[in-house]
Amino acid sequence: MEGYLRLIPSNASLVSTYSSISTSWLLFKTAYNQVIPKQLQEYVFSKFRYYFNRNPSYATFIIEDFWCGLGRNQLYDAARAYLSTKIGPENHKIKVGKLEHHKNVSAAIVEGGKIIDVFQDITITWRCTQEEQGTSIDNWKSKNKTMMLQGQTPSKSSYQITFDNKYRGRVQNDYLNHVLNTYEALMHGEKVLKLYTRLDRYEGERWKSVDFRHPATFDTIAMDLELKKAIVDDLDKFLARKDFYRRVGRAWKRGYLLYGPPGTGKSSLIAAMANYLNFDIYDLDLSSISSSVELRKVMLSTTNRSILVVEDIDCNSEVRDRSKIEDEEQLQAKKHAKSFTLSTLLNCIDGLWSSSGEARIIVFTTNHREILDPALLRPGRMDMHIHMSYCTTQGFRVLAFNYLGIRDHKFYQEIDGLVESTKVTPASLAEELMKSDDANVALREVVNFLKRKKGEEDQIEEENKRQRTV
Ligand SMILES: Nc1ncnc2c1ncn2[C@@H]1O[C@H](COP(=O)(O)OP(=O)(O)OP(=O)(O)O)[C@@H](O)[C@H]1O
């Protein structure tokens, strides 16, 4: 009995074992979190999740071209059209073709091809498949007899979609309806625009697209009317000059620099341009590119008739005015951190895009034009500099019409005076206008907000004056 009791660990040794295990675990966790980058952690976890959950939690829907031999499956046609809008630079092999009365060449995925789509938070993998091997032609004929009697010729293609089983209801109802609605839109000639962003190295370093349905148009942008007209005219003129660019041997491209404080509508203006031109958007985060070779590769994988957007270029140390970076060491470190500048980007674009023969637009945005490298601001680098400023009375009229649907109101006189004498962004006024659908209530909020803002600005002005006199 005594020997047996000796085998049972004492309370003290249990406590010490427990505390050494928990200390080691804490140490491991801290080291893991500090040493391994967040993205790599997520990647490793996703692989684990995928490995352990693979079979039980994945569901597959099959969409055949004919529905149970009764007739053409509309969902199949919708899927084919939908997938043609999802084809991206990562699909190296695609089918292309053109129907007699269609203007453009269409694209489709090849049998065996795969497309990954993301709908809301659901990842859906599409595969284009053929009828399984071994299906005899007689079986296949009898299966599709009804259609053949109707004079239709069934083919043997189908699409398979695979997704996490827990989203089955949402995929069946929401997602497939989304596919059908997109098809409808395409049939009515509306191109579904795409917004491309770059995946990082853990996700395969490629462009990923989502549908871009931003509602901004030139009608909804609150800005100086003359400037707005000048931008639209510039875009029209640019698009009409294909032959000119070819004749003079220049890349058919146009560059715009949008500058102004946050919330003045730079992103909204880009969306309005994309909607106006029917161009996809490529959103390039320059800080994720480490060499000019990589930059070239990235640029080569963008498509024609698109807008390349590089936002917040003032955050990129390389494009700031060097004379304004005081710390020479810091400058050197940053110089070595990247072997290209925005000028390199522009040169690279000139070289690559001159051979594409199609229209391309590049847009840079910045909140601080004054700290950009003057080399970038030289004439000929960016074709048009567009100042997005604080809200004006003209701009406020556009916002009020967007949000309340009214062109005039008894509060407008008071609002005009306040808008002209304060620095408020269209974004902050839009917030106030959203507070009520009732014009009286919403505009009262605007007046109160503007008075508060004016009071704050006057106070700061007073303080500055006082400090100057001290
Ligand atoms: N000029 C504008 N016209 C119409 N709406 C605007 C305008 N400016 C801002 N807004 C509204 O404010 C929101 C934020 O504006 P937006 O993101 O376009 O500003 P931004 O200048 O790009 O800001 P940031 O520099 O922070 O990216 C928009 O979704 C839009 O609803």
The ligand as a Gaussian input file, in Angstrom:
#p B3LYP/6-31G(d) Opt

LIG

0 1
 N      -16.897000      65.436000     -52.751000
 C      -17.768000      64.526000     -52.285000
 N      -18.934000      64.331000     -52.911000
 C      -19.818000      63.432000     -52.455000
 N      -19.628000      62.675000     -51.364000
 C      -18.474000      62.838000     -50.705000
 C      -17.494000      63.767000     -51.127000
 N      -16.463000      63.717000     -50.268000
 C      -16.772000      62.812000     -49.362000
 N      -17.983000      62.262000     -49.597000
 C      -18.638000      61.246000     -48.771000
 O      -17.728000      60.900000     -47.729000
 C      -17.291000      59.547000     -47.811000
 C      -15.773000      59.499000     -47.652000
 O      -15.183000      60.206000     -48.733000
 P      -13.953000      59.649000     -49.599000
 O      -13.487000      58.336000     -49.053000
 O      -14.300000      59.693000     -51.038000
 O      -12.890000      60.766000     -49.227000
 P      -11.321000      60.749000     -49.472000
 O      -10.938000      62.137000     -49.831000
 O      -10.962000      59.677000     -50.434000
 O      -10.786000      60.416000     -48.032000
 P       -9.361000      59.729000     -47.647000
 O       -8.277000      60.694000     -48.044000
 O       -9.487000      59.565000     -46.167000
 O       -9.309000      58.431000     -48.396000
 C      -17.743000      59.069000     -49.171000
 O      -18.183000      57.730000     -49.113000
 C      -18.897000      59.974000     -49.539000
 O      -20.093000      59.430000     -49.037000

